Amino acid sequence: MNSDEKREFKDRLFEQFERVGHGLASARRLELLDVLAQGEWSVESLARETSMSISNTSRHLQILRDAGMATTRRDGVTIYYKIADEHVFHVWQALRKLAEARIGEIERIVSSFLVDRKAFEPVGLVELRDRLNTNGVVVLDVRSESEYRFGHIAGARSIPVTELEKRLGEIPKDKEIVAYCRGPYCVFADQAISILIAQGYHASRLELGFPDWQALGFPVERIESR
């Protein structure tokens, strides 16, 4: 390989890496990846979830698909998106951890907005895995039912946070409750813990979310819906 060929090789190679970098270079696309890690979503549902217009959501999703980070499935006239594979989540997870370690503003933002979180007892992923086989803990998935069906911690019960107050009778008071949602910056579990503690439950929040649990190869279950 002569010098011109070497230069062409490097230019063409790093241009492909740039496609991935471009896919990640947007706060909106990173939020979409965070949501897509939970399961399969239509463009319309993603637009509602992220408070974007359908056209803007579709544009960002196309960039993610072009970068190989999202895949699609058509059902009639509806197109569903999901994260391409576990490698994509690992990249998002690594970016998140790097930012947490190097950018102090993240901790300040979390402390400012999630002011009640300091009062909640966090449970680690390994700790929960080790306690799954005991009868003393109830694991509560407070995400939407569709996210639960796409994948959840093995043995977890599905009670979306929006339904929790109406379904408290389904939760035993003589056991510890561990609630989880999408990830470290999802507030569903915080809301659930506040409700449960106010009603006299011994409740804790899983420090991370379902995708982080799944990424470690810990036990998961899915419910076939199609």
Secondary structure as UniProt FT lines:
FT   HELIX           3..24
FT   HELIX           27..36
FT   TURN            37..38
FT   STRAND          41..42
FT   HELIX           43..50
FT   HELIX           54..66
FT   TURN            67..68
FT   STRAND          70..75
FT   TURN            76..77
FT   STRAND          78..83
FT   HELIX           86..102
FT   HELIX           104..113
FT   TURN            115..116
FT   HELIX           117..119
FT   STRAND          122..123
FT   HELIX           125..131
FT   TURN            132..133
FT   STRAND          137..141
FT   HELIX           145..150
FT   STRAND          152..153
FT   TURN            154..155
FT   STRAND          157..158
FT   HELIX           161..170
FT   TURN            173..174
FT   STRAND          176..180
FT   TURN            184..185
FT   HELIX           188..198
FT   TURN            199..200
FT   STRAND          203..206
FT   HELIX           210..215
FT   TURN            216..217
FT   STRAND          220..221
//
